[in-house]
Amino acid sequence: MTSPDLIVIGAQKCGTTTLYEDLSQHPQIRLTEKESSHLLAPDATQSRELYSRTAVPPEGRLVEVSTEYAMRPLNDPAQRAHEVAPDAHIVYIVRDPIARLISHHHHEVAARTVVGDIEEAVRTVPRLVDYSRYAYQLEPWLEAYGPQQVTVLKFEDYMADRDHGVASLHALMGLPEVPLEDATTQHNAATTKRVAVGVGGVVARSWFYRTVVRPRIPQGAKATAKAMLLPKAPPRPSPPSQETLDRLVAELTPEVEALASLISTAPWWDLEEKWSA
């Protein structure tokens, strides 16, 4: 039975699409459709069946990338993952949590799933902050798999040296290093992405479309349709006020420290130094 050797669980707006494209350049790696989210199927049997649809060569590795796996409390599939793929390695890529939140807000405004400026949104849309609580998101994965099977990547380091970062994941899967053909293009950047909105957006984000329909559409046809039919993301909204930034610094600094404690490292970001007046 096919099951993933490596599962990238997010975080959202932390370079997962770029990581997906980088991993796809290795000839021995097969990836499920981006954001296919097979672990969110109704039961474990169906999750296993969905993975089995991806043909993997005898010496190959199966990889899944889905930011929906680090979206507590909406989704919490760590135990399902361990039931389906107990030997998988878990990868969580994270960035400055306030920078992530601001990018996430732009993403949701573009998709019309959030209406209003960021001042209102951080008070009324809990997921904007929750998905930046990296320790909270990571805890169930550490409990299910243990620290030896979980790797946390720092987005800023990964983007600064993608060849080194992706080579470390090749090594985790016991594969030879294959240098990237392109380590400069940042995929799914806000300045270039196309956005499905309205009814089309609801359909495009549905689990059925991503799991059943989208994998049957040739990659070239999907890219052409996006370019022709979908609008570009709107300009970035106005940044948060200093008052809001100060509140986010106070709220998320303990989360940065909690993540550092979980993975036994020094805190990766000094939010007060970067974001406070």
C-alpha positions as CSV (number, residue, x, y, z in Angstrom):
1,M,0.0,0.0,0.0
2,T,1.4,3.4,-1.0
3,S,1.8,6.0,1.7
4,P,3.8,9.2,1.8
5,D,7.5,9.1,2.8
6,L,7.4,12.8,3.6
7,I,4.5,15.1,4.5
8,V,4.9,18.9,4.4
9,I,2.2,20.3,6.7
10,G,2.6,24.1,6.1
11,A,2.5,26.7,7.4
12,Q,0.3,28.7,5.0
13,K,2.1,31.6,3.2
14,C,5.5,30.2,4.2
15,G,6.9,29.1,0.9
16,T,5.2,25.7,0.6
17,T,4.5,26.1,-3.1
18,T,8.1,27.0,-3.8
19,L,9.2,23.9,-1.7
20,Y,6.7,21.8,-3.7
21,E,8.2,22.9,-7.0
22,D,11.8,22.4,-5.7
23,L,11.0,18.8,-4.5
24,S,9.3,18.1,-7.9
25,Q,12.7,18.5,-9.6
26,H,14.1,15.3,-8.2
27,P,13.5,12.4,-10.6
28,Q,12.9,9.9,-7.8
29,I,10.2,12.0,-6.0
30,R,6.5,11.8,-6.9
31,L,4.2,14.4,-5.4
32,T,0.5,14.2,-4.9
33,E,-1.5,17.1,-6.3
34,K,-0.6,20.3,-4.4
35,E,-3.1,20.8,-1.5
36,S,-4.8,17.5,-2.3
37,S,-5.1,17.0,1.5
38,H,-5.6,13.2,1.4
39,L,-5.5,12.9,5.2
40,L,-8.8,14.9,5.4
41,A,-10.7,12.1,3.6
42,P,-13.7,10.7,5.5
43,D,-11.7,7.7,6.9
44,A,-8.2,6.2,6.9
45,T,-9.1,3.6,4.2
46,Q,-10.0,6.3,1.8
47,S,-6.9,8.3,2.6
48,R,-4.8,5.2,1.7
49,E,-6.7,4.7,-1.5
50,L,-6.1,8.2,-2.6
51,Y,-2.4,7.9,-2.0
52,S,-2.3,4.7,-4.0
53,R,-3.4,6.7,-7.1
54,T,0.0,8.3,-7.4
55,A,2.4,5.9,-9.3
56,V,5.7,5.7,-7.5
57,P,8.7,3.9,-9.0
58,P,10.3,1.1,-6.9
59,E,13.1,3.3,-5.6
60,G,11.0,6.5,-5.5
61,R,9.5,8.5,-2.7
62,L,6.0,9.8,-2.3
63,V,5.6,13.3,-1.0
64,E,2.5,15.3,0.0
65,V,2.4,19.1,0.6
66,S,-0.7,20.6,2.2
67,T,-0.9,23.7,4.4
68,E,-4.3,22.4,5.7
69,Y,-2.4,20.0,8.0
70,A,-1.3,22.9,10.2
71,M,-4.6,24.7,10.6
72,R,-5.8,23.9,14.1
73,P,-8.5,24.1,15.3
74,L,-10.1,23.7,11.8
75,N,-8.1,20.6,11.0
76,D,-6.1,18.3,13.3
77,P,-5.0,15.2,11.2
78,A,-1.8,14.2,13.0
79,Q,-3.2,11.0,14.4
80,R,-4.8,10.1,11.1
81,A,-1.4,10.7,9.4
82,H,0.4,8.4,11.8
83,E,-2.2,5.7,11.3
84,V,-1.9,5.9,7.5
85,A,1.9,6.7,7.2
86,P,3.7,5.9,10.5
87,D,7.1,6.0,9.0
88,A,6.7,9.3,7.2
89,H,8.9,12.3,8.0
90,I,7.0,15.5,8.8
91,V,8.3,18.9,7.6
92,Y,6.9,22.2,8.9
93,I,8.2,25.4,7.3
94,V,7.6,28.6,9.2
95,R,8.5,32.3,8.9
96,D,8.3,35.5,11.0
97,P,4.8,35.0,12.3
98,I,3.7,38.6,11.8
99,A,5.0,38.7,8.2
100,R,3.1,35.4,7.7
101,L,-0.1,36.9,9.1
102,I,0.1,40.0,6.9
103,S,0.7,37.8,3.8
104,H,-2.2,35.5,4.9
105,H,-4.5,38.5,5.2
106,H,-3.6,39.6,1.6
107,H,-4.3,36.1,0.4
108,E,-7.8,36.0,2.0
109,V,-8.7,39.5,0.8
110,A,-7.7,38.5,-2.7
111,A,-9.8,35.3,-2.5
112,R,-12.7,37.4,-1.0
113,T,-12.9,35.1,2.1
114,V,-12.1,38.1,4.3
115,V,-13.6,41.5,3.9
116,G,-12.2,44.5,5.7
117,D,-8.8,46.0,6.6
118,I,-6.3,44.1,8.7
119,E,-7.1,46.1,11.8
120,E,-10.6,44.6,11.9
121,A,-9.5,41.2,10.5
122,V,-7.0,40.4,13.3
123,R,-9.8,41.0,15.8
124,T,-12.6,39.1,14.0
125,V,-10.9,36.3,12.0
126,P,-9.1,34.0,14.6
127,R,-7.3,31.9,12.0
128,L,-5.1,34.8,10.9
129,V,-3.4,34.6,14.3
130,D,-3.9,30.9,15.0
131,Y,-2.0,29.8,12.0
132,S,1.0,31.8,13.3
133,R,0.9,30.0,16.6
134,Y,3.5,27.5,15.4
135,A,4.0,25.6,18.7
136,Y,0.3,25.1,19.0
137,Q,0.1,23.8,15.4
138,L,3.2,21.5,15.8
139,E,2.4,19.9,19.1
140,P,0.1,17.1,17.9
141,W,2.6,16.2,15.2
142,L,5.4,15.9,17.7
143,E,3.1,13.8,19.9
144,A,2.2,11.5,17.0
145,Y,5.6,11.1,15.5
146,G,8.2,12.1,18.0
147,P,11.0,14.7,17.4
148,Q,13.1,12.3,15.3
149,Q,10.5,12.3,12.6
150,V,9.7,16.0,12.6
151,T,11.8,18.7,10.9
152,V,11.0,22.5,11.2
153,L,12.5,24.7,8.5
154,K,12.9,28.4,8.8
155,F,11.5,30.1,5.7
156,E,14.0,32.9,5.7
157,D,16.9,30.4,5.7
158,Y,15.3,28.2,3.1
159,M,14.7,31.0,0.7
160,A,18.3,32.3,1.1
161,D,19.8,28.9,0.1
162,R,17.2,26.6,-1.5
163,D,19.7,24.2,-2.9
164,H,20.9,23.4,0.7
165,G,17.4,23.3,2.1
166,V,16.0,20.9,-0.5
167,A,19.2,18.8,-0.3
168,S,18.6,18.3,3.4
169,L,15.1,16.9,2.6
170,H,16.6,14.6,-0.1
171,A,18.9,13.2,2.6
172,L,16.0,12.7,5.0
173,M,14.4,10.5,2.4
174,G,17.6,8.6,1.6
175,L,17.9,10.1,-1.9
176,P,21.0,11.4,-3.6
177,E,21.2,15.2,-3.8
178,V,20.0,16.7,-7.1
179,P,20.8,20.4,-7.6
180,L,17.9,22.6,-8.5
181,E,17.5,23.8,-12.1
182,D,16.0,27.0,-10.9
183,A,16.6,28.3,-7.4
184,T,15.6,31.9,-8.1
185,T,11.8,31.8,-8.9
186,Q,9.5,32.2,-5.9
187,H,6.3,30.4,-6.7
188,N,2.8,31.6,-5.8
189,A,4.1,35.1,-4.8
190,A,1.4,37.6,-4.3
191,T,2.7,39.8,-7.1
192,T,2.2,37.1,-9.7
193,K,-0.5,34.7,-8.5
194,R,-3.9,34.2,-10.0
195,V,-6.9,34.0,-7.7
196,A,-10.2,32.0,-7.9
197,V,-13.0,34.1,-6.5
198,G,-16.8,33.9,-6.2
199,V,-18.5,30.6,-6.9
200,G,-15.4,29.5,-8.8
201,G,-13.3,30.1,-5.7
202,V,-15.6,28.0,-3.6
203,V,-15.4,25.1,-6.1
204,A,-11.6,25.4,-6.5
205,R,-11.1,25.2,-2.7
206,S,-13.4,22.3,-2.2
207,W,-11.9,19.0,-1.2
208,F,-13.8,17.1,-3.9
209,Y,-12.4,19.3,-6.7
210,R,-8.8,19.2,-5.4
211,T,-8.9,15.4,-4.8
212,V,-11.1,14.1,-7.6
213,V,-11.3,16.6,-10.4
214,R,-8.1,18.6,-10.5
215,P,-5.7,15.6,-10.6
216,R,-7.4,14.5,-13.9
217,I,-6.7,17.9,-15.6
218,P,-3.4,18.0,-17.5
219,Q,-0.9,20.4,-15.9
220,G,-0.5,22.5,-19.0
221,A,-4.3,22.9,-19.3
222,K,-4.5,24.1,-15.7
223,A,-1.8,26.7,-16.1
224,T,-3.3,28.0,-19.3
225,A,-6.8,28.2,-17.8
226,K,-5.4,30.1,-14.8
227,A,-3.6,32.6,-16.9
228,M,-6.7,33.2,-19.2
229,L,-9.6,33.1,-16.7
230,L,-8.4,34.1,-13.3
231,P,-7.6,37.7,-12.2
232,K,-4.4,38.7,-10.6
233,A,-4.3,39.2,-6.9
234,P,-5.2,42.8,-5.9
235,P,-2.5,45.2,-4.5
236,R,-1.5,44.6,-0.9
237,P,-3.8,46.2,1.6
238,S,-2.6,48.9,3.9
239,P,-0.2,47.5,6.6
240,P,-1.3,47.2,10.3
241,S,-1.1,50.2,12.5
242,Q,1.6,50.4,15.1
243,E,-1.0,49.8,17.8
244,T,-2.0,46.5,16.1
245,L,1.6,45.6,15.5
246,D,2.4,46.1,19.2
247,R,-0.6,43.9,20.2
248,L,0.6,41.2,17.8
249,V,4.1,41.4,19.1
250,A,2.8,40.9,22.7
251,E,0.6,38.0,21.6
252,L,3.0,36.1,19.3
253,T,6.3,36.6,21.1
254,P,5.4,33.8,23.7
255,E,4.5,31.6,20.7
256,V,8.0,32.2,19.2
257,E,9.5,31.2,22.5
258,A,7.3,28.1,22.8
259,L,8.4,26.9,19.3
260,A,12.0,27.4,20.3
261,S,11.5,25.3,23.4
262,L,9.8,22.5,21.4
263,I,12.6,22.2,18.9
264,S,15.4,23.0,21.4
265,T,16.8,26.1,19.7
266,A,17.1,29.8,20.3
267,P,14.1,31.9,19.2
268,W,14.3,32.5,15.5
269,W,12.7,36.0,15.5
270,D,12.8,39.0,17.7
271,L,9.4,40.4,17.0
272,E,9.8,43.4,19.3
273,E,13.0,44.5,17.5
274,K,11.5,44.2,14.1
275,W,7.9,45.3,14.5
276,S,7.7,47.6,17.6
277,A,8.3,51.4,17.2
